[in-house]
Amino acid sequence: MKKAKPEAREQSDVVLVTGVSGGGKSIAMHALEDAGFFCVDNLPPELLLDFLKLEQQRGKRRVAIAVDVRSAGSLPHLLPLIKQLRSEGVALRSIFLDANTETLMRRFSETRRPHPLRQHPAVPGPAGESGEDEHRALLDAIHLERELLAAVRVESTVIDTSQLRPAQLRAWVRDLVVVSGDSLTLVFESFAFKHGVPSDADFVFDVRVLPNPYYDRELRPLNGRDEPVARFLEAQPEVRLMLSQISAFIAQWLPNFSADQRSYLTVAIGCTGGQHRSVYLVETLCRQFAYHGQVLKRHRELDAK
């Protein structure tokens, strides 16, 4: 019988959505709107305090605010505002949507949208010359944007959307905002190394050295959540040893990260295909750390199906 979730988990009062252009902010904002948030897109940081004061006068309402590089000149004001609001007791969660450069280049190419910093003085060359010039200009704009947003990224919960489908991103955002921002949220994520390491991971454990159920014809079509795969892996001494060592490491350092006022800690477990070994370890670790209270589970490759 499953335990009911603690009623003490209240949803965040304010969610700030930021990140690189092409990272998925529109999808995230739509997910928050569907979840009952009042959403405001591209609010200049200078207006943030006045807007929240107005919201307080209107009564208790969850709000989501998107701030991005279109307000480039105002970005230096954003980080002090985030810290001020948190010091005043505002339950603010900042979500930073990121993606690797190759993915961003592809997304801009597919949509044919210009990058918001394309005309920025720091991005050399006029628009509309050769294809090679356009490619170089887009690359320069992406690098400049990362520099402008670097400080905000450090203060935020980062989601790497490089390998995520829209439905996955919507689900991950919804899961994130229903946990309290008052204490550290521990997330375990399985992934496939062949599709890249999640850039939002704080710790990455490589379990490709463990026995692989993929080579068993009966187990190949299954995944790490299925009982036959779990029984196979539980019987392997190397798996038990790896699991105990990872668990001990996290248990040892989790209090330190909590004391450091971290809001989010991501532990990524990777195997070759992200189907068997990494999934089993994530499932097991989530059960072991259920006592922590705020634990999220993600299977990057499985959830994409």
C-alpha positions in Angstrom: 0.0 0.0 0.0 1.5 3.3 -1.1 2.0 6.0 1.5 0.1 9.3 1.0 2.3 12.3 0.2 2.8 14.7 3.2 0.3 17.5 3.2 3.0 19.9 4.3 4.3 20.1 0.8 3.0 23.4 -0.5 3.5 24.7 -4.0 5.8 27.5 -4.7 4.3 31.0 -4.5 6.5 32.4 -7.3 8.3 30.5 -10.1 10.8 32.4 -12.2 11.5 30.7 -15.5 14.6 31.7 -17.3 17.3 30.1 -19.4 18.9 30.2 -22.9 16.8 31.0 -26.0 15.6 27.8 -27.5 15.7 26.0 -24.2 12.0 25.5 -23.9 10.7 28.4 -21.9 7.4 28.6 -23.8 6.7 24.9 -23.1 7.5 25.4 -19.4 5.2 28.4 -19.2 2.4 26.6 -20.9 2.8 23.7 -18.4 2.7 26.1 -15.5 -0.4 27.9 -16.9 -2.1 24.5 -17.2 -1.1 23.8 -13.5 -3.0 26.9 -12.4 -0.3 29.5 -12.4 -0.8 33.1 -13.5 1.9 33.5 -16.1 3.7 36.7 -17.3 6.2 36.5 -20.1 9.3 38.7 -20.4 8.7 40.9 -17.4 11.6 43.4 -17.0 13.4 42.7 -13.8 12.9 46.3 -12.6 9.2 45.7 -12.4 9.4 42.4 -10.5 9.0 43.9 -7.0 6.1 46.1 -7.9 4.4 43.3 -9.7 4.7 41.0 -6.7 3.4 43.7 -4.4 0.4 44.1 -6.6 -0.2 40.3 -6.5 -0.1 40.3 -2.7 -2.9 43.0 -2.7 -5.0 40.8 -5.0 -4.7 37.8 -2.7 -2.9 34.5 -2.6 -2.2 33.4 -6.2 0.6 31.3 -7.7 2.5 33.2 -10.3 5.1 32.3 -12.9 7.3 34.9 -14.5 9.5 34.4 -17.6 12.6 36.5 -17.8 15.1 36.1 -20.6 17.9 37.7 -22.5 15.4 40.0 -24.4 15.8 42.1 -21.2 19.6 41.9 -21.5 20.1 45.4 -20.2 18.2 44.7 -17.1 19.7 41.2 -16.3 22.2 42.6 -13.8 19.3 43.6 -11.6 17.8 40.1 -11.5 20.2 38.3 -9.3 20.0 40.8 -6.4 16.2 40.8 -6.7 16.1 37.0 -6.4 18.3 37.1 -3.2 16.3 40.0 -1.8 12.9 38.2 -2.3 14.2 35.0 -0.7 15.6 36.9 2.3 12.2 38.4 2.7 10.6 34.9 2.9 9.1 34.8 -0.6 8.9 31.1 -1.7 10.6 31.8 -5.0 11.9 29.0 -7.2 14.1 29.9 -10.2 14.1 27.4 -13.0 16.8 27.7 -15.6 16.2 25.8 -18.9 19.5 24.9 -20.7 20.5 22.8 -23.7 23.8 22.0 -25.3 25.0 24.3 -28.2 24.5 21.7 -30.9 20.8 21.3 -29.9 20.3 25.1 -29.8 21.8 25.5 -33.2 19.5 22.8 -34.6 16.4 24.3 -33.0 17.1 27.7 -34.4 17.8 26.2 -37.8 14.5 24.3 -37.8 12.4 27.2 -36.7 14.3 29.8 -38.7 13.8 32.3 -35.8 16.5 34.9 -35.3 18.4 34.8 -32.0 17.3 37.7 -29.6 21.0 38.8 -29.5 21.6 38.6 -33.2 21.8 42.4 -33.4 23.8 42.8 -30.2 26.9 44.9 -30.6 29.0 42.1 -29.2 27.8 39.8 -32.1 29.9 40.8 -35.1 28.8 41.0 -38.7 25.6 42.2 -40.3 22.7 39.7 -40.8 21.9 38.3 -44.1 25.3 37.6 -45.6 26.5 34.0 -46.4 25.2 30.9 -44.6 28.6 30.5 -43.0 28.4 34.0 -41.6 25.0 33.4 -40.2 26.1 30.2 -38.6 29.0 32.0 -36.9 26.8 34.8 -35.8 24.3 32.4 -34.2 27.1 30.6 -32.4 28.5 33.9 -31.1 25.0 34.9 -29.9 24.6 31.7 -28.0 27.9 32.0 -26.3 27.2 35.6 -25.4 23.8 34.6 -23.9 25.4 32.0 -21.7 27.8 34.6 -20.3 25.0 37.1 -19.6 22.9 34.4 -17.8 25.8 32.6 -16.0 25.2 34.2 -12.6 21.4 33.5 -12.7 22.1 29.9 -13.7 24.1 29.3 -10.5 21.2 30.4 -8.4 18.6 28.3 -10.2 17.4 24.8 -10.6 18.7 23.7 -13.9 16.9 21.5 -16.4 18.9 20.2 -19.4 16.3 20.0 -22.2 18.7 18.8 -24.9 17.3 15.2 -25.0 13.8 16.0 -23.7 10.5 15.9 -25.6 8.0 18.6 -24.9 5.8 16.2 -22.9 8.8 15.3 -20.7 9.7 18.9 -20.0 6.1 19.7 -19.1 6.0 16.8 -16.6 9.4 17.7 -15.1 8.4 21.3 -14.6 5.1 20.3 -13.0 6.9 17.8 -10.6 9.4 20.5 -9.7 6.9 23.2 -8.6 4.9 20.9 -6.3 7.7 20.4 -3.9 8.5 22.9 -1.2 11.3 25.4 -1.9 12.2 25.5 1.8 14.4 22.4 1.8 16.6 20.5 -0.6 15.0 18.4 -3.3 16.9 15.3 -4.2 16.4 14.0 -7.8 17.7 10.8 -9.2 17.9 10.6 -13.0 18.8 7.7 -15.3 20.3 8.4 -18.7 22.2 6.8 -21.6 25.8 7.8 -22.2 25.3 7.4 -25.9 22.9 10.4 -25.8 25.1 12.6 -23.7 25.5 13.4 -20.0 22.8 15.7 -18.5 24.3 19.1 -18.0 22.1 19.7 -15.0 23.6 16.9 -13.0 25.5 17.7 -9.8 26.9 14.1 -9.5 27.3 11.6 -12.4 27.9 7.9 -11.7 28.9 5.6 -14.6 27.4 2.1 -14.1 28.4 0.7 -17.5 30.9 -1.6 -15.8 28.1 -3.6 -14.2 26.6 -6.8 -15.8 24.2 -5.9 -18.6 20.8 -7.5 -18.8 20.7 -6.4 -22.4 22.7 -9.5 -23.4 20.0 -11.8 -22.0 17.4 -12.2 -24.8 14.5 -12.5 -22.4 15.5 -9.4 -20.5 16.5 -7.2 -23.4 12.9 -5.9 -24.2 12.3 -5.1 -20.5 13.7 -2.3 -18.4 15.0 -1.7 -14.9 11.5 -1.2 -13.5 10.5 -4.8 -14.4 10.8 -7.5 -11.8 12.9 -10.0 -13.9 15.5 -7.3 -14.6 15.5 -6.3 -10.9 16.0 -9.9 -9.8 18.9 -10.4 -12.3 20.7 -7.2 -11.1 20.1 -7.9 -7.4 21.8 -11.2 -7.8 25.0 -9.5 -9.0 27.6 -8.8 -6.3 29.0 -5.9 -8.3 25.6 -4.2 -8.5 25.1 -4.5 -4.8 28.5 -3.1 -4.1 28.0 -0.2 -6.5 24.6 0.6 -5.1 25.8 0.5 -1.5 28.8 2.8 -2.3 26.6 5.4 -4.2 24.0 5.3 -1.4 26.7 5.8 1.3 28.2 8.7 -0.6 24.9 10.5 -1.0 23.9 9.9 2.6 27.2 11.2 3.9 27.1 14.5 2.0 23.3 15.2 1.8 23.3 17.1 5.1 26.1 19.3 4.0 24.3 20.2 0.8 21.1 20.9 2.8 23.1 23.1 5.2 24.5 25.0 2.2 20.9 26.1 1.5 20.9 24.3 -1.8 17.4 23.9 -3.2 18.1 21.0 -5.6 20.6 18.2 -5.9 20.7 16.0 -9.1 22.3 12.6 -9.1 22.5 11.2 -12.6 23.1 7.4 -13.1 24.2 6.5 -16.6 24.6 3.2 -18.5 24.9 2.5 -22.2 21.2 2.6 -23.3 19.5 4.1 -20.2 17.1 1.1 -20.1 18.2 -1.4 -17.5 21.1 -0.8 -15.1 20.7 2.9 -14.6 16.9 2.7 -14.3 17.2 -0.1 -11.7 19.7 1.9 -9.6 17.5 5.1 -9.8 14.4 3.1 -8.7 16.3 1.6 -5.8 17.9 4.8 -4.7 14.6 6.6 -4.7 13.2 4.0 -2.3 16.2 4.1 -0.1 16.1 7.9 0.2 12.3 8.2 0.6 12.9 9.2 4.2 14.3 12.5 2.9 10.8 13.5 1.9 11.5 15.6 -1.2 12.7 13.0 -3.8 12.0 13.2 -7.5 12.6 10.4 -10.0 13.4 10.9 -13.7 14.2 8.4 -16.5 15.4 10.4 -19.4 15.4 7.7 -22.0 12.4 5.7 -20.8 10.2 8.8 -20.4 10.9 9.8 -23.9 9.1 6.8 -25.3 
